[in-house]
Amino acid sequence: MIRHWGRKPGERVDTVTPIHWREAVPGDASALSLLGGATFITSFAHDHPGPALLAHIRTAHAESYYRAALDEPTQLLLIGETPLGAPVGYAMLTPPDLPVPTTERDDVEIKRIYLLGPWQGGGRGDQLMDLLADHARQRGAERMLLAVYPQNDRARRFYARHGFHEIGETTFMVGDMPFRDLIYARTL
């Protein structure tokens, strides 16, 4: 605990700076790549083999991947920054690419949604989910889809709190290693 003068011992102080969310632009590809790699390692290094994890990051979180996504008008990337412009989170909304019956007009997929650890909690994830739901509605979507790793209990609880429920499963490749993911949906 950080001690701040004028506060009682044991009183919790939120020392994390706020997040400003905005639509990412082509110049953000490098920051998104770094965030993608950092958050993927933080989230999955505990049970994903290192070589497969690194191979996945080299391709799925390469700067070129984010440059291409930012050039695609059907995809939305939001980036969260501190007041000084340091990137601390991001999310990606795309046309659906999951093995469930969908209609392109009515569904969108949350392809990625991550915050660096110190910025998790305090309603910041809730704020980001609300922003994604607003963008999905503006695009005419009636349902949001996402895939989540079954062992990621914290994420699964977060999604359940936001009205998501399981509708199927898929295989997610990390390098050359297959992992089972659950498919969740939320009606807007």
Secondary structure as the mmCIF struct_conf table of DSSP 4:
data_model
#
loop_
_struct_conf.conf_type_id
_struct_conf.id
_struct_conf.beg_label_comp_id
_struct_conf.beg_label_asym_id
_struct_conf.beg_label_seq_id
_struct_conf.end_label_comp_id
_struct_conf.end_label_asym_id
_struct_conf.end_label_seq_id
TURN_TY1_P TURN_TY1_P1 TRP A 5 GLY A 6
BEND BEND1 ARG A 7 ARG A 7
TURN_TY1_P TURN_TY1_P2 PRO A 9 GLY A 10
HELX_LH_PP_P HELX_LH_PP_P1 VAL A 16 PRO A 18
STRN STRN1 HIS A 20 GLU A 23
HELX_RH_3T_P HELX_RH_3T_P1 PRO A 26 ASP A 28
HELX_RH_AL_P HELX_RH_AL_P1 ALA A 29 PHE A 44
TURN_TY1_P TURN_TY1_P3 ALA A 45 ASP A 47
BEND BEND2 HIS A 48 HIS A 48
HELX_RH_AL_P HELX_RH_AL_P2 GLY A 50 ALA A 60
TURN_TY1_P TURN_TY1_P4 HIS A 61 HIS A 61
HELX_RH_AL_P HELX_RH_AL_P3 GLU A 63 ASP A 71
TURN_TY1_P TURN_TY1_P5 PRO A 73 THR A 74
STRN STRN2 LEU A 76 GLU A 81
TURN_TY1_P TURN_TY1_P6 PRO A 83 LEU A 84
STRN STRN3 PRO A 87 THR A 94
BEND BEND3 PRO A 95 PRO A 95
BEND BEND4 LEU A 98 VAL A 100
TURN_TY1_P TURN_TY1_P7 GLU A 104 ASP A 106
STRN STRN4 ASP A 107 LEU A 115
HELX_RH_3T_P HELX_RH_3T_P2 GLY A 117 TRP A 119
BEND BEND5 GLN A 120 GLY A 121
TURN_TY1_P TURN_TY1_P8 GLY A 122 GLY A 123
HELX_RH_AL_P HELX_RH_AL_P4 ARG A 124 GLN A 138
TURN_TY1_P TURN_TY1_P9 ARG A 139 GLY A 140
BEND BEND6 GLU A 142 GLU A 142
STRN STRN5 ARG A 143 VAL A 148
TURN_TY1_P TURN_TY1_P10 PRO A 150 GLN A 151
HELX_RH_AL_P HELX_RH_AL_P5 ASP A 153 ARG A 161
TURN_TY1_P TURN_TY1_P11 HIS A 162 GLY A 163
STRN STRN6 HIS A 165 VAL A 174
TURN_TY1_P TURN_TY1_P12 GLY A 175 ASP A 176
STRN STRN7 MET A 177 THR A 187
#
